[in-house]
Amino acid sequence: MKQIDHDPNEFTDKSAGWWSTIAILALLWVGYLYFHAPNWLAIALGLGTGCLLTAWAMDMTGGKVPASWRRKPPRP
C-alpha cells in the first residue's frame, strides 16, 4: 500500500462549514425578531449564539491565545 507524504504545515480551510452555520443563525435571528418580541427563547438563542461564536473562534485559532494578549514575564 502506498503512503502519501503530508506537509505538516499545510493550510487547511476550516471556515467553509462555519460560514453556512453563521448564515443560518443570522436568518434565525432576523426571522425570530421580525415575528416575536424578545423573551426567554430570545435569551436562550443569544446564549446559543455566544457559544457558537466561542466554538468558532477556538476552532479557527486552535485554542491558542494571541501573543499580544499574553503577559510578559517579570524581569529578574
N, CA, C and O atoms as a DFTB+ gen file, in Angstrom:
304 C
 N C O
     1  1       0.834      -1.167       0.000
     2  2       0.000       0.000       0.000
     3  2       0.888       1.242       0.000
     4  3       1.875       1.309       0.732
     5  1       0.527       2.227      -0.829
     6  2       1.324       3.444      -0.930
     7  2       0.990       4.409       0.205
     8  3      -0.166       4.558       0.599
     9  1       2.026       5.054       0.715
    10  2       1.875       6.058       1.761
    11  2       2.005       7.437       1.122
    12  3       2.941       7.681       0.361
    13  1       1.082       8.332       1.424
    14  2       1.126       9.686       0.887
    15  2       1.862      10.570       1.879
    16  3       1.572      10.546       3.075
    17  1       2.819      11.354       1.380
    18  2       3.521      12.302       2.234
    19  2       2.649      13.537       2.428
    20  3       2.153      14.117       1.462
    21  1       2.467      13.934       3.691
    22  2       1.664      15.114       4.008
    23  2       2.552      16.184       4.606
    24  3       3.429      15.903       5.423
    25  1       2.311      17.418       4.184
    26  2       3.028      18.561       4.727
    27  2       2.396      18.922       6.070
    28  3       1.212      19.259       6.109
    29  1       3.151      18.862       7.179
    30  2       2.562      19.179       8.481
    31  2       2.144      20.641       8.596
    32  3       1.316      20.970       9.446
    33  1       2.688      21.523       7.771
    34  2       2.356      22.944       7.804
    35  2       1.338      23.317       6.728
    36  3       1.137      24.498       6.447
    37  1       0.704      22.329       6.133
    38  2      -0.265      22.574       5.071
    39  2      -1.474      23.324       5.615
    40  3      -2.016      22.975       6.664
    41  1      -1.891      24.366       4.882
    42  2      -3.045      25.165       5.295
    43  2      -4.324      24.399       5.006
    44  3      -4.513      23.874       3.909
    45  1      -5.186      24.343       5.987
    46  2      -6.497      23.740       5.782
    47  2      -7.549      24.802       6.068
    48  3      -7.520      25.438       7.122
    49  1      -8.459      24.994       5.153
    50  2      -9.503      26.000       5.298
    51  2     -10.628      25.425       6.148
    52  3     -11.374      24.554       5.701
    53  1     -10.743      25.919       7.377
    54  2     -11.769      25.430       8.298
    55  2     -13.015      26.296       8.264
    56  3     -13.990      25.992       8.953
    57  1     -13.010      27.365       7.484
    58  2     -14.100      28.328       7.559
    59  2     -15.317      27.942       6.729
    60  3     -16.377      28.538       6.919
    61  1     -15.223      26.982       5.826
    62  2     -16.332      26.665       4.919
    63  2     -17.589      26.243       5.668
    64  3     -18.667      26.759       5.372
    65  1     -17.497      25.354       6.596
    66  2     -18.657      24.900       7.344
    67  2     -19.196      25.962       8.286
    68  3     -20.395      25.995       8.562
    69  1     -18.334      26.821       8.777
    70  2     -18.755      27.843       9.719
    71  2     -19.570      28.936       9.053
    72  3     -20.512      29.449       9.657
    73  1     -19.235      29.308       7.825
    74  2     -19.984      30.388       7.160
    75  2     -21.439      29.998       6.965
    76  3     -22.324      30.832       7.154
    77  1     -21.706      28.768       6.596
    78  2     -23.092      28.347       6.423
    79  2     -23.821      28.312       7.764
    80  3     -25.002      28.653       7.829
    81  1     -23.145      27.908       8.824
    82  2     -23.747      27.884      10.152
    83  2     -24.083      29.298      10.618
    84  3     -25.158      29.533      11.170
    85  1     -23.173      30.234      10.401
    86  2     -23.404      31.618      10.794
    87  2     -24.540      32.227       9.975
    88  3     -25.346      32.983      10.517
    89  1     -24.621      31.913       8.678
    90  2     -25.702      32.430       7.835
    91  2     -27.063      31.915       8.306
    92  3     -28.029      32.676       8.367
    93  1     -27.138      30.634       8.636
    94  2     -28.397      30.063       9.128
    95  2     -28.781      30.711      10.455
    96  3     -29.950      31.029      10.675
    97  1     -27.812      30.905      11.330
    98  2     -28.084      31.528      12.613
    99  2     -28.569      32.965      12.432
   100  3     -29.482      33.398      13.136
   101  1     -27.974      33.706      11.504
   102  2     -28.409      35.075      11.235
   103  2     -29.851      35.093      10.724
   104  3     -30.638      35.951      11.122
   105  1     -30.198      34.155       9.848
   106  2     -31.578      34.065       9.358
   107  2     -32.550      33.749      10.495
   108  3     -33.656      34.286      10.534
   109  1     -32.142      32.886      11.410
   110  2     -32.981      32.579      12.562
   111  2     -33.210      33.820      13.423
   112  3     -34.327      34.059      13.881
   113  1     -32.164      34.605      13.644
   114  2     -32.281      35.835      14.415
   115  2     -33.243      36.812      13.754
   116  3     -34.144      37.337      14.407
   117  1     -33.057      37.054      12.474
   118  2     -33.910      38.003      11.754
   119  2     -35.366      37.538      11.774
   120  3     -36.273      38.321      12.058
   121  1     -35.578      36.263      11.471
   122  2     -36.939      35.729      11.477
   123  2     -37.585      35.804      12.841
   124  3     -38.756      36.164      12.964
   125  1     -36.830      35.469      13.860
   126  2     -37.392      35.498      15.207
   127  2     -37.749      36.923      15.623
   128  3     -38.851      37.166      16.113
   129  1     -36.828      37.860      15.432
   130  2     -37.076      39.228      15.867
   131  2     -38.159      39.908      15.028
   132  3     -38.790      40.855      15.498
   133  1     -38.384      39.453      13.817
   134  2     -39.443      40.013      12.972
   135  2     -40.824      39.566      13.459
   136  3     -41.769      40.355      13.463
   137  1     -40.938      38.311      13.864
   138  2     -42.240      37.757      14.216
   139  2     -42.554      37.732      15.717
   140  3     -43.712      37.542      16.091
   141  1     -41.555      37.920      16.581
   142  2     -41.778      37.793      18.023
   143  2     -41.113      38.937      18.794
   144  3     -40.145      39.545      18.336
   145  1     -41.661      39.205      19.969
   146  2     -40.989      40.101      20.906
   147  2     -39.970      39.273      21.694
   148  3     -40.208      38.092      21.949
   149  1     -38.840      39.873      22.082
   150  2     -37.839      39.102      22.842
   151  2     -38.416      38.537      24.146
   152  3     -39.159      39.219      24.853
   153  1     -38.069      37.296      24.451
   154  2     -38.483      36.632      25.687
   155  2     -37.420      35.609      26.068
   156  3     -36.275      35.728      25.630
   157  1     -37.774      34.594      26.882
   158  2     -36.786      33.615      27.328
   159  2     -36.181      32.839      26.167
   160  3     -35.014      32.453      26.217
   161  1     -36.958      32.612      25.136
   162  2     -36.415      31.929      23.964
   163  2     -35.327      32.789      23.310
   164  3     -34.318      32.271      22.831
   165  1     -35.546      34.104      23.297
   166  2     -34.535      35.012      22.749
   167  2     -33.251      34.971      23.583
   168  3     -32.141      35.024      23.054
   169  1     -33.436      34.876      24.883
   170  2     -32.253      34.784      25.749
   171  2     -31.487      33.492      25.475
   172  3     -30.258      33.500      25.407
   173  1     -32.206      32.389      25.318
   174  2     -31.558      31.111      25.002
   175  2     -30.876      31.168      23.639
   176  3     -29.791      30.613      23.463
   177  1     -31.508      31.837      22.672
   178  2     -30.904      31.995      21.349
   179  2     -29.625      32.814      21.434
   180  3     -28.643      32.528      20.749
   181  1     -29.650      33.838      22.283
   182  2     -28.446      34.652      22.489
   183  2     -27.314      33.856      23.112
   184  3     -26.160      33.975      22.699
   185  1     -27.645      33.044      24.106
   186  2     -26.621      32.196      24.722
   187  2     -26.069      31.185      23.714
   188  3     -24.867      30.920      23.674
   189  1     -26.965      30.628      22.907
   190  2     -26.523      29.693      21.870
   191  2     -25.611      30.361      20.856
   192  3     -24.634      29.766      20.402
   193  1     -25.936      31.610      20.500
   194  2     -25.093      32.365      19.578
   195  2     -23.710      32.582      20.172
   196  3     -22.698      32.398      19.495
   197  1     -23.674      32.971      21.434
   198  2     -22.382      33.188      22.092
   199  2     -21.549      31.919      22.144
   200  3     -20.340      31.954      21.915
   201  1     -22.192      30.803      22.445
   202  2     -21.476      29.520      22.487
   203  2     -20.965      29.137      21.104
   204  3     -19.853      28.628      20.969
   205  1     -21.770      29.378      20.087
   206  2     -21.363      29.060      18.718
   207  2     -20.180      29.917      18.281
   208  3     -19.234      29.410      17.678
   209  1     -20.229      31.207      18.579
   210  2     -19.112      32.088      18.219
   211  2     -17.841      31.711      18.978
   212  3     -16.739      31.786      18.433
   213  1     -17.998      31.308      20.227
   214  2     -16.838      30.862      21.000
   215  2     -16.234      29.596      20.396
   216  3     -15.014      29.483      20.275
   217  1     -17.087      28.648      20.017
   218  2     -16.597      27.416      19.393
   219  2     -15.897      27.723      18.075
   220  3     -14.866      27.127      17.764
   221  1     -16.454      28.654      17.299
   222  2     -15.842      29.038      16.021
   223  2     -14.468      29.660      16.252
   224  3     -13.504      29.307      15.572
   225  1     -14.373      30.581      17.207
   226  2     -13.097      31.245      17.478
   227  2     -12.045      30.246      17.950
   228  3     -10.884      30.334      17.552
   229  1     -12.439      29.308      18.787
   230  2     -11.486      28.307      19.260
   231  2     -11.049      27.384      18.127
   232  3      -9.893      26.961      18.081
   233  1     -11.962      27.071      17.217
   234  2     -11.630      26.218      16.078
   235  2     -10.666      26.933      15.135
   236  3      -9.730      26.317      14.624
   237  1     -10.882      28.212      14.902
   238  2     -10.033      28.979      13.991
   239  2      -8.634      29.204      14.558
   240  3      -7.654      29.176      13.814
   241  1      -8.532      29.425      15.860
   242  2      -7.234      29.723      16.463
   243  2      -6.527      28.489      16.993
   244  3      -5.363      28.567      17.386
   245  1      -7.199      27.366      17.010
   246  2      -6.602      26.162      17.570
   247  2      -6.468      26.242      19.080
   248  3      -5.672      25.514      19.672
   249  1      -7.240      27.121      19.709
   250  2      -7.199      27.269      21.164
   251  2      -5.990      28.045      21.653
   252  3      -5.692      28.029      22.848
   253  1      -5.284      28.730      20.751
   254  2      -4.092      29.488      21.143
   255  2      -4.459      30.953      21.359
   256  3      -5.250      31.525      20.609
   257  1      -3.881      31.541      22.381
   258  2      -4.096      32.951      22.682
   259  2      -3.081      33.775      21.883
   260  3      -1.908      33.408      21.821
   261  1      -3.520      34.891      21.267
   262  2      -2.560      35.731      20.545
   263  2      -1.445      36.229      21.454
   264  3      -1.661      36.442      22.647
   265  1      -0.275      36.412      20.902
   266  2       0.878      36.839      21.697
   267  2       0.634      38.198      22.348
   268  3       1.150      38.459      23.435
   269  1      -0.143      39.063      21.703
   270  2      -0.398      40.392      22.260
   271  2      -1.256      40.332      23.521
   272  3      -1.279      41.298      24.284
   273  1      -1.956      39.234      23.759
   274  2      -2.793      39.088      24.943
   275  2      -2.031      38.503      26.125
   276  3      -2.508      38.548      27.259
   277  1      -0.861      37.961      25.863
   278  2      -0.106      37.294      26.933
   279  2       0.660      38.311      27.767
   280  3       1.114      39.343      27.273
   281  1       0.785      37.985      29.037
   282  2       1.575      38.832      29.925
   283  2       3.050      38.554      29.702
   284  3       3.456      37.419      29.449
   285  1       3.830      39.592      29.799
   286  2       5.275      39.417      29.701
   287  2       5.800      38.946      31.050
   288  3       5.350      39.425      32.091
   289  1       6.747      38.012      31.043
   290  2       7.283      37.547      32.334
   291  2       8.040      38.678      33.034
   292  3       8.654      39.516      32.373
   293  1       7.999      38.702      34.355
   294  2       8.716      39.770      35.074
   295  2      10.223      39.644      34.866
   296  3      10.769      38.547      34.755
   297  1      10.860      40.781      34.818
   298  2      12.324      40.782      34.652
   299  2      12.983      40.517      35.996
   300  3      12.553      41.042      37.023
   301  1      14.031      39.697      35.984
   302  2      14.710      39.375      37.269
   303  2      15.522      40.521      37.807
   304  3      16.139      40.397      38.865
